[in-house]
Amino acid sequence: MGSWRIILSCLIVLVLSGCAISIDEPNAPADKESEQAETEQDMRQDEQQAEEEAKPSSNVLTQIFEHFFEPSEEDLRQIDDDNAKQLHYLALGDSLTDGVGDEYGQDGYVGRLADSMLAWTSISEVDVDNRGKRGRRSDQLLKLIKKGHYDEELQQAQLISLTMGGNDVMKVVKQDLFNLKRDAFDKELLTYEDRYGKIIANIRAKNPTVPLLLIGFYNPFSIVTNEANEFDTIITEWNNVIKKIASKDSNACYVSVEDLFDSNQELVYHTDFFHPNAKGYDKMTERILEAMEQCKLEQKINKEIGFEE
């Protein structure tokens, strides 16, 4: 019995030693103003502490979001590559389209333009169908189109370029080389305008929306003399016909190249002194790309191939 009292006493001491016992005493009256100031200070400290605690958390969340959800430059390039489309490019025309004079064999402006468009994020491949032929005139091309010679190509094309007119002018020159008269060029210009308009109309009948690059031509005789002559005026008037027809088509873009070959100071002519050389085609391609940008042809081509950014 005595041993139980000792054990019980020890347990009571242990319990009491683990308890915090406080005796309330009456508080002195507090100063209301000092109490309010302390409260406001405590609140400011709490707010500052909350802001400091939130900063690292925000940074960490931002880093996590950027790491897992924001695409990298490589990802964006991959997205563009996946969305890029093939472009069907049909080139119609004469020796300029055929690339005559290009000593590097890069298909004149046609090959250079195709290579340049490969830099666009929207295009994965350019399928070029070059139907340019040396010596071709507008009456010959119109006849081929009317016969349906290019029906399938026109329907599939997502970009068409055309050079036409130089050989029509040369036909007049050859007819009376030693007795050239302005009236002969003016008369031929009327029929040329009619044929060129019908070429575009027949293209539109097969493909109403395809973007068109209507490229002018130049005076090859300007290399003989640096002086302005009546032949310069004739070439300008013929180019104005192309320009006028292009202005009536919302998906057509006129490209002027007349001034690029008004002399050979920059060595832009082939050794035949009639066609461009590689450097001449380089300059021609640069001018075409400038015109395409002004005409917003890249956006129109993207729409044609179904590319969505």
Secondary structure, 3 states (H helix, E strand, C coil): CHHHHHHHHHHHHHHHHCCCCCCCCCCCCCCHHHHHHHHHHHHHHHHHHHHHHHHHHHHHHHHHHHHHCCCCHHHHHHHHHHHCEEEEEEEEECHHHHCCCCCCCCCHHHHHHHHHHCCCCCEEEEEEEEEECCCCCHHHHHHHHHCCCCHHHHHHCCEEEEECCHHHHHHHHHHCCCCCCHHHHHHHHHHHHHHHHHHHHHHHHHCCCCCEEEECCCCHHHHCCCCCCHHHHHHHHHHHHHHHHHHCCCCEEEECCHHHHCCCCCCCECCCCCCECHHHHHHHHHHHHHHHHHCCHHHHHHHHHCCCC
